[in-house]
Amino acid sequence: MTNLRTRFAAPQRFLHWFMAACIISMLFIGIGMISTIAPKYLTLIQIHKLLGIVILVLALIRLTLRAYYGAPALPADLPMPIRLAAELSQYIFYALMIGMPLIGWAMLSATSHPVILFGSVDLPPILPLNASLYSLLRRAHHFLAFAFFGLILMHVAALLFHKLVRKDGIFEAMAPSFTTKPTNEPKETSDCSMNTQ
């Protein structure tokens, strides 16, 4: 559902920023996991697993909210290459937010390592024990993490471009309420939904 709103709905904005904090935390925890052999490694890996499942659930909720609320329209004067990049980045973000936790879960399942949520509550394995499959999934998880980190950097750069150079309202569409000022005259928009978030 795309409409004439100039901002994403409040639940969408909250999930965006909460998930951003979770994803960045998870990526840096992952870096910490591969760079330490200290006793805190076990604590880091457990936090990493839990964050991954949280992100998976929140990504599915976010998709549902996107289908329900829709998105504001992109500025009518947005060049086509930027418009296409915005749409493509949306699909890649959702693919990684859902795919990365599933790959991690599958990777642990292939080595019979439990994904512990809390206490004695574990997630069931989604793959049979298979050392070769584990190795493949581990490499995929590793390289996709770097791809995710790179995508986040490009996303931040794009938002700064829209905020500081074009000043076209795309940044404000997902910005927290306290960072924006109400406007009486929304900028002219096209029918294409805003896909940069």
N, C-alpha and C positions, 0 to 999 in steps of 0.2 A: 504494500500500500504506500504509494508516494503521494505527498500532499504539498500544500503551499507553506508548511511550517519552515522557519529558517533555522530551527535547532532540532537536534535529536531529543526524544522524550527523556525525562529525568531518569527513569530506570536504565535506559540505554547509556546515558552519560555516566551514571554511577558504575555500571558494569565495565564500561570502557576503562575508566581510570583504576578501578580495583583490580581488574585483570592485568592492566599494564604493570602495576606494582608486583603482582604475583609472577608474571612472566619474566620480568627483569630480575626479580629475586631468584627465580628458578635457574635462569641462565648463569648467574654469577655463582650460585651454589654448585651448579654443574662444573664450572671452572675450578671451584675450590675442591671438588671431589677428585678431579684428575690431577691436581697439583699437590696433594697431601697424602701422607700415609700415617698421619697422627691418629690417635684414638677418636678424634672428632669426626673422622671419615664416616663412621657408622651413623653418627647423628645427622650429618649432612645428607647421606644417602636416604635416610628415612624421611627427612623433611622434603627432599627432592621428589620422592615417590608420592608423598601426600599432596604436595603442590601440583604435581602433574595431574592427579585425579581431580583435584579441585578445579583446575583450569579446564579439563575436559568437560566436566559438568556445567561450568559457567559458560563455556563456549556454546554448548547445546541450548542453554537457556537464552543466550544472547541471540542465537539464530532464530529462536521462537519469537523473541521480542522484535527482531528485525522484520519478521513476517507479519507481526501484528501491527506495529507502529509505522513501518515503512521508514523512509529517510527523506530529509529535505532535498530539494532539487539543487543540482549544481548550477553555478552561475552560467548564464546564457552565452557569455563571451569567452568561456573557458576553451582554450585550443584543443582540438581533437586528440593530439598525442597525450596531453595531460589527462584528458577525460578517460582515454583508454588505459593509461597507466593507473589511474585511480580505481577503475573497475577491476583490472587484473590484480592489483595489490590486495583488494578486498578478498578475492577468491583465494589468493595465496595465504593470506593471514588466517582465514578460517580453516584452510587445509592443514596448516601447521599447528594451529591451536587444538585441532581435533586429532590430527595424525600423529604428532609427536608423543602425546601421552599414550595413545594406543600402541605405538611402536615400542615405547618403554615398557608397557604392560606385557606386550607379547614377548619382548626380549627376556624379561624376568621369568615369564612362564616357561620359556624354552630351556631354562636352567633350573626349574622347580624352585625358584626363589619367590617367596610370598610377597604380595603387595599389602602391607599392613596398614589399615586405615587408623585404627586406634585399639589399644588393648589387645584382645585376642580376635578382633574382627579382621579377616583377610578377604581380599578379592579372589575369586576363583581363577584358575589359569585359563587362558584363552588359546594356548597352543600346547602341543605335547612336548615332552623333553626331546631336545634336538640341538646338539652342540653346533652343528654347521649353521642351522638357522639362527641360533643365538649370535654367532659371529657376524653373520650378514646384517642382522637387525642392529647390532651394536655399532657397526660402522655407519649404517644409515642414520641412526640416532645421533651419532657424533657429528657427521657432516651437516645434517639438517639443523642442528643446534647453531652452528656457525652461520648457516644461511638465514636462520631466524634472526640472529643478532644483526646481520647485515641489513635485513629487511627493516628492522626496527630503526636503525640509523638512517636509512633512506626515508622512512616514514616521518621521522622527526625533522629531517632536512626539508621535506616537502611541505610540512605544516608551517615551518618557519618561513619558507618561501611565500606561502599563501598569506601568512600573518604580516610579514614585514615588507614584502615586495608587491604582491598583487592586492593585498588588503581586500579580499573578495568575500569574506565572511565564512570561508570553509573552516578555518581554525575555530571560530566562535561557535560553529554548529555543534561541536562536541566539547567545548571548553566548560569547566565547572561554572556554575551560576555566578559565583562571586567575582569571576574574571571578566564578565561581559556586562554591557549596559543595554537596557532595552532600547529598541529603535522603533519609530513609528512608520518609517518608510523602508520596508525590506527591499533589498536589491533585486532587480529583475533576474529571474531564474529560468532555466530550461526545464523540460519535462524529464530529463535524465536524473536519476536519484544520485545523491551524494555518497560516493562509495569509498571515500578516503578513510573512513573510520571502520 
